[in-house]
């Protein structure tokens, strides 16, 4: 009945498929990391980069045009958000690729450099909370309870570093990357704010 991942549900909501966006606690996060010799977005002209989320396309194309690059000159290759995309940058399949924390920590450890943050031109919600129109109508108290619980969880993550890092490790991030992954994630997260009355 609920989702935290917003990449596909938000376009579905815009298309009128009975979904509602309720809150966001991470308004950016996707970043492009490249090999060190790629100094700017201008260097992506005529190159292939790893790309993973259609929601990010508008901001990427906007940033490329601002850098003097025709977006049509850049080939977008299908990429995951994991170690395999780091390897594809290192072996030359891509000159750069898109990552989210904790993969960004692995990218930095692997010698890649941050080239672009997708959220810089304008915020793009990455994680938050969505539900169905039906759930809002039939279970409003439950929806409020879920929002309240999410607010507490986000607040704990933001203010309890030790517990948050342990959570990141339990979710599968290698111990040697967990602290960096937390710091990188913290840079993108925002409190949900006050729960509305209605």
N, C-alpha and C positions, 0 to 999 in steps of 0.2 A: 503493500500500500504506500510505501515511501521510498525515496531514493536520495542519496547524498551526491551521487555523480550526476553532473548537470549537462555534460557535453551533448548527449543525444536527446534527453527529455526536453530541454528548452526549445530547440527547433520544433519538436513535436507539439509542445504547448502553443507555440506561435501558429502552427498549422491547425489549431482548434481541436486537438485530439483529447480533450477532457483532462488536462493536467494543469496544475497551478504551482507557480514558483512562490515559495514562502520566505526563504531567507538564504543568505550566502555568508559563509565564514571564510571563504578564500576567493578573492576577486581577480586573482591572476595566479600564475604558477608555471605555465608553460614557458619554456625558454629554448632558444637555439644555442647549441654549443658546437664549436667548430675546431678544426685543427688549427694550431698556432699561426700558420702562415696566412690564414684568412683574417684580415685585419678589420674589415667593415662589411656591412651589407652590400656595398658596391662590388665587393669581391665575389659575390654569389652569382653575378651575371653570367649566364651560359653554363651554370653548374647544376648539379643534382643535390638536393637536400632531402633528408628524412622528414616526413610530415605525417602527423598522426590524428589530427582533429579538425574536421571541417569548420568547427566554430571559430578556429583561429585564422581562417583564410583571409577574411577581410582585413584584419590588423596586419597580417604579413604583407599582403599586397599593398596596403597603404604605406607601410614602412619602406618597402622596396621602391615604390614610386618616389617617396621623399628622398631616398638615397640616389635617385637618378637611374634606377634599374627598371626596365620593362618587366613586370611580373611574368609575362609570357615567355621570357627568356630563361626562367628558372624552372627546372623540372622538379616536381614534387614526387618523391619516391615513397612508397608505403613503408612506414616504420613503426616499430613498437616503442614502448617507453622503458626498455630494459637494457641489459648488458649487450644484447645482440646489436642494438643500434650504435652503441659505443664502438663495437668491433667494426661495424660497417664504415664509420667515420675514419677509424684508424687504418683500415685496409684500402681506403680510397673509393669504396662504393658510393659513399656520400662525402661531400666536403664539410657538411654540417648536418645536425639532426635535432629534432625536437625532444625535450625531456621535461619531466616533472620530478620534484623530490619524491622518493629518495634517489632516483636514478641520476639526478643532477650531481649528487655527492660523488657517485661512482664516476661520472664524466670528468669532474674536476680531478679526482684522484688519478684518472687515466690520462691526464695531461691535456684535456680539451679546455677551451676557453669560452666563457660566456660571450655571445655575440649580440643577442637581442632578447628582450623580455616582451612576450606577446601582449602583456597588459599595459605596456607603456603608452601606446597610442590612445587606448581607452580600456577601462576595466572589462574583463570578461569573466563572469562567475564560473568557477571550476568545480568547487564543492559547496554544498549548501543543503537545502531541503526542498523537496517537491512532493506533492501528493496528488490524488485525483480529485476532480470536482465532486465526485460522489462521496468520497471520504469526508471532504469539508462539509458537505450537506448533512450526511448521516451521523458523523461522529465528531462534532466540533470540539467537545471536551477532550477527546483523545488527541486530536490534532494539537490543541493547546498544550497538553501534557508532553507530547513529543517535542514541541518547540522548546518548552521549558527545560526538558532533559538535555536537549542539544546545546542550549545556552550554557548550562552548567558544565557540560563536557568540554566545550570550547574554552570556557574560562579556566578550567583545570589544566587544559593543555597549554594555554598561554602562560600560566603562572606557576605550574609545578613541573619544572624542567626534568627533574629526576624521574618522576612517574611517567612523563611523556616519552622520554627516551626509552624507558623500559617497554612501554607500549609499542613504540616503533620497532624495537627488536622482536617483540612477540609476534608482530605482523610480518616478520620475515626479512627485515633489513639486517644485513650482516653487522655484527657488533662494532667492527672497525669503522663503519659508515654512519652509525646511528646518531652520534652527537652532531656531526656535520649536517646530516639530513634534517635533524630537528631545527638547527639554526637557520637552514635554508628555508624550511617550511614556515618558521615563525615570521620570517620577513614578509610573507604573503598573507598571513592570516589576520582576520579582524574580528572583534567581538560582535555578537549578534545584536547587542543593544537591548533595549527594554522590550519586553513582551507586550504587544498591543492588547487593549481591552477587547477588541472585536476582531 
